[in-house]
């Protein structure tokens, strides 16, 4: 069973109303957003999101003229209490995993650290070997 | 009036016209006989050298265009052989193809003479130390002024462009009295010296500025003069005519075009009809003595008007007003010619980009800035900021190598830039000069 999660990434110029328009489009398709982050650079940003139906979201946003891509990420479970991130960060460190970017969200029972790494399969293996708990795409909801 | 070349500069209008006619006649015979390019063009226009019987008959002669130079790249329009040539200069072109101009020894002499007369007419001479802050190299600005300034016996500081703080130190340490640069660079220099705590009028000997290579206004002159205490003079020229050639005189009331070297007309750009004094139109220049690359009725595309009354300085050489715009869409940014088609050409070479783009020119402080907005190709989108930033840097490099000017790049999504029917609104010029 694969632990990779399909994240959608949307290119967005730094303009007021961009996020609202994207959120509108997803709502229209009844797509739920579980987690998301905005990374901004000079003049543009990238919206990254884990959603209930990535394929549908991709289709809809592309139709509307957005630049969208899929990216494989992994979700590491964290205890949702003080020290939860520290534990996971230590595991990642000892597993020698280099994080390209990460963002976190708090699910119903636990917190999840969403991580983008270079070598997804190697990272999954290393994390598991060091005691990390990964979340599957269908567990997101 | 102090003249470099009193005999020529003091000439009456009638004397000048006699010389112009003599030169024109010779030029037309020479081109008809020895220039394949202009011979054909005269044939097409059904005009023979014998048809030129007065100076006014110049209207019978066909025009030359920038396009001709590009079509005949690099040197197919040159007269004589390579042995006669002593120098090339190269300027940027619209399609990524530059234009090449060549000079014989006489051409260089005339060029330097023209600049020598001009610099003398604004009161410069042997006692002056002139810093030349135009680019040296393929661009004609630096070397053109350099030889003219040396000709009048001034001491030249060939500073070229950039490193503004060092330039200000040199102005102080070498007791520079005059500077030649673009008007925007002059303002930048003034702002930088202010930041350094250097008051140009108090702490330096700088009293004269020869400014050009980009359009500027009377208002900007006032700002520069007030800000720095220098007298600022407008200079004009393009590489096809040789380079910077003509300036205003001490009166600051129009640029004197040395009549023995050049014949100017101002035309209605639509009809090609000659306009009268004071009427704004397209500048057309005939270089009367150029040898390597003769230019007859060359439509530069700059907008101006002329005044052939005798100037308060006493010279009767025709004056043109400052250039207020371009007939075509060429942009002059920091003294460098930029054509939207060049930008397009450069962007098309980057597969990650779409074909739609927009150029926005601004003036930040006193320096021109160029922003290029370009649509990204959807398939090229990477989720990594690093990849997009490096794409931006790559686009910037491609543009720089083609235009020789740095531009800020803004990546936008496909379909973001406004499409218009017919001619695309590709340029937004927000500079107010």
Interface residues (C-beta under 8 A of the other chain):
Chain A: X7 X9 X11 X12 X13 X39 X41 X43 X44 X46 X48 X62 X65 X66 X67 X68 X69 X71 X100 X116
Chain B: X376 X378 X381 X382 X383 X384 X385 X388 X389 X410 X411 X412 X413 X414 X415 X416
